[in-house]
Amino acid sequence: MTKQQTAMQDPYERRALLLHLGDVLESVFCLSQCADDYASIGDAVKGNEALAGFTLLGFIDEKMTPRDFVRCASGAFFVWPKALLDETLNRPMLANTVKHDLFAENAKGWDAYVDERRKDVPWFGEDLPEVATSAEPAHEAKPAPQKQKGKATSRYSTWPWPDKAADA
């Protein structure tokens, strides 16, 4: 694929990943509502018809508890909203956090998940480091954005929206 073709596909791939993130959040919410009713993801999917529709749950180790899934999925995907809005997409990081937090000891599930993601995002899961790592949440407050020539800088000031300060 040429650079131009890749650039043209980028918005569609980001959209596909955002839609997937929405599905993940919905599955997390649904599981959190019934987490105490089931001992494992396998039991939850078998016992709750609404959960059977979440493809992701079919790739997860069926012995994982619903509470562990909620915790692991939150860790795997919390960086996605900001990362998907960055001007340059950190492709390995997006997949790496999921591999580390949800599929650390489930290579078969990881491979099936990657195959499913690649239907919409052909590069998903490529060029990952040998050892998967989790995204570390920032526990310290970040400094306020610096001002340059009277404007506040932001990671989102130009992509994909124009800088509103420039219009004023």
Summary of the structure (lengths in Angstrom):
residues: 168
radius of gyration: 18.5
end to end distance: 39.8
largest distance: 59.6
contacts: 420
relative contact order: 0.11
helix: 56%
strand: 2%
